Amino acid sequence: MTTESRAHSFNAAAAQYEASRPSYPPALFDFIEESLGRSLAGARVADIGVGTGIATRLLSERGADVIAVEPGEAMVTEFRRTLPDVPVVRGDGNALPLADSSHDLITYAQSWQWTDSERSVPEALRVLRPGGALALWWNTNAFDIPWIRAQDERIARHCGVPPHPVTRPDDGEAIRLTGLTGLRVVRRLLRWQRTVSFDTHLANIGSRSAFLVLDQATAHAFFTEERQRLHDAFPDETLEETYVVDLLVATRP
């Protein structure tokens, strides 16, 4: 299974993705504004790999002038349904369909890992204006919470993938892993929670690429067993998901 095919697997679950995926805390955008040295209101922003537009919506609500870039046809259809007034173009982070020095901010919410940083970093720098910023972030699970860690290990076993490491890379390693070495980069870890039903929680897990590439029977078996495990731990069938947003902001000289 190639990186590209895993990235495009999300098209099979665009509506599920929109309905179940977590949003992002206001502190994330506060820090981006601090890094830019200006409000997002009126800023020209390109949101790349937007999916259904979860981050795009929040950027627009801050008053940013946003253009969305997304390679997946089904994701674009869902995006246009939920954000009809925001322009969206087909494309990906390795070859941005945007003019040189045209944007104040480029954002990748949950999507930088699907790019080749040897191509996507130069592309971002080409499109950014001097003093502009590239912001990358991910909602990561808080693995210091025992039930979240145990669930991640079950998912890894069922999907045949490695479990996520308990410890996070330090700032230097995070910068290296994202291909941002040599740029001026700041990093923040922002912890937040949301309370959701079992249906939303399990749909969120099911919208991950590790499950989307499985056959239906194999995926269904996991969710049947997992729902029962969760019911034993949370009888009211609601739970608190805890996330740590891992945010890196690189500024163009």
Beta strands, then each sheet from edge to edge (+ up, - down):
strand 1: 44-48
strand 2: 65-70
strand 3: 88-90
strand 4: 103-109
strand 5: 128-141
strand 6: 184-197
strand 7: 238-251
sheet 1: 3+ 2+ 1+ 4+ 5+ 7- 6+
end
